[in-house]
Amino acid sequence: MSVKDDLTILNCIYKNGKMAADCIDSVADKCPDDKLRDYIRKQRGHYRNSCDTVSRQIRERGGEPTPPPKMEQFMAEMGIDMKTMMDSSRTNIAKLMYNGTNMGIVDIAETVNHAHEADEKIISQAKELLSAEERYADGLKRFL
């Protein structure tokens, strides 16, 4: 076991959850479809709960939660603004959310696959999150 690998995975989950929740805040108010807005807000609640849980776990291991880089966050929010300025349709917003969810899936899966000495409980937790992310992505398909 490696506390460093545990922290790497937990911080990846934290960073992705924080980024996702903040991006959902940016896009939800632009969403013209009540069902899609409710769906992504439910997703936001999941991300916030996940961030709360992993931030406690990070601190228990002597670390400090690492938020997404400010420039990365700024670019994501600018991208949302640009992509919804001309098209705030349900389909476009669902596509943005689907693509963002998949970026998080890739980032977390890659991190888990490279953290060879992480605690099995942390790996299992990350894999459960990945499964939830995949279900959210699948659920977004009906809005495309």
C-alpha positions in Angstrom: 0.0 0.0 0.0 1.1 3.5 -0.7 -0.4 6.6 0.9 0.9 8.6 -2.1 -1.1 6.5 -4.5 -4.2 6.7 -2.3 -3.9 10.5 -2.2 -3.3 10.6 -6.0 -6.6 8.7 -6.6 -8.6 10.6 -4.0 -7.3 14.0 -5.3 -8.2 13.0 -8.8 -11.8 12.1 -7.7 -11.9 15.4 -5.7 -10.7 17.5 -8.6 -13.1 15.9 -11.1 -16.0 16.1 -8.8 -15.3 19.8 -8.0 -14.9 20.6 -11.7 -18.1 18.8 -12.6 -20.2 20.4 -9.9 -19.0 23.9 -10.8 -19.6 23.3 -14.5 -23.1 22.0 -13.7 -23.7 25.2 -11.8 -22.7 27.1 -15.0 -24.8 25.1 -17.4 -28.0 24.3 -15.3 -29.4 27.8 -15.5 -29.0 27.8 -19.3 -30.9 24.5 -19.7 -34.4 24.9 -21.2 -35.5 21.4 -20.4 -36.8 20.7 -16.9 -36.1 17.0 -17.0 -32.5 17.5 -18.2 -31.9 20.2 -15.6 -33.2 18.0 -12.8 -31.0 15.1 -14.1 -27.8 17.2 -14.1 -28.6 18.8 -10.7 -29.0 15.2 -9.3 -25.6 14.5 -10.8 -24.3 17.7 -9.2 -25.5 16.4 -5.8 -23.6 13.2 -6.3 -20.4 15.1 -7.1 -20.7 17.3 -4.1 -21.3 14.3 -1.8 -18.3 12.6 -3.4 -16.1 15.6 -2.8 -17.1 15.8 0.8 -16.3 12.1 1.3 -12.9 12.1 -0.4 -11.8 15.4 1.2 -12.3 13.8 4.6 -10.3 10.8 3.4 -7.5 13.0 2.0 -7.2 14.8 5.3 -7.3 11.5 7.3 -4.2 10.5 5.2 -2.4 13.8 6.0 -3.1 15.5 2.7 -5.1 18.5 1.6 -7.7 18.3 -1.2 -6.4 19.8 -4.4 -9.0 21.7 -6.5 -8.8 21.9 -10.2 -6.3 24.4 -11.5 -7.9 27.8 -11.8 -7.0 28.1 -15.5 -8.5 24.7 -16.2 -11.7 25.7 -14.4 -11.8 29.1 -16.2 -11.3 27.4 -19.6 -14.1 24.9 -18.9 -16.5 27.7 -17.9 -15.6 29.8 -20.9 -16.1 26.8 -23.1 -19.6 26.3 -21.6 -20.4 29.9 -22.2 -19.2 29.9 -25.8 -20.9 26.6 -26.7 -24.2 27.7 -25.1 -24.2 31.3 -26.4 -25.5 30.3 -29.8 -27.1 27.0 -28.9 -28.6 26.4 -25.5 -30.8 23.6 -26.7 -31.4 20.5 -24.7 -29.4 18.4 -27.1 -26.4 20.8 -27.0 -26.4 20.9 -23.2 -26.7 17.1 -23.0 -23.8 16.8 -25.4 -21.7 19.1 -23.2 -22.5 17.2 -20.1 -21.9 13.8 -21.8 -18.5 14.9 -23.1 -17.6 16.4 -19.7 -18.6 13.2 -17.9 -16.6 11.1 -20.3 -13.5 13.3 -19.7 -13.9 12.6 -15.9 -14.2 8.9 -16.6 -11.0 8.8 -18.6 -9.1 10.9 -16.0 -10.1 8.8 -13.1 -9.7 5.4 -14.9 -6.2 6.5 -16.0 -5.2 7.6 -12.5 -6.5 4.3 -11.0 -4.6 2.3 -13.6 -1.3 4.0 -12.8 -1.6 3.9 -9.0 -0.3 0.4 -8.6 0.2 0.5 -4.9 -3.1 2.1 -3.8 -5.2 0.6 -1.1 -7.7 -1.9 -2.5 -10.5 0.0 -0.7 -9.6 3.2 -2.5 -9.4 1.4 -5.8 -12.8 -0.1 -5.2 -14.2 3.2 -4.2 -12.9 4.8 -7.4 -14.3 1.9 -9.5 -17.7 2.4 -7.9 -17.5 6.1 -8.8 -16.6 5.1 -12.4 -19.6 2.9 -12.6 -21.8 5.7 -11.4 -20.2 8.1 -14.0 -20.9 5.6 -16.7 -24.5 5.3 -15.6 -24.8 9.1 -15.7 -23.3 9.2 -19.2 -25.7 6.6 -20.4 -28.6 8.5 -18.8 -27.6 11.6 -20.7 -27.9 9.8 -24.0 -31.7 10.0 -23.9 -31.5 13.8 -24.0 -29.3 13.9 -27.1 
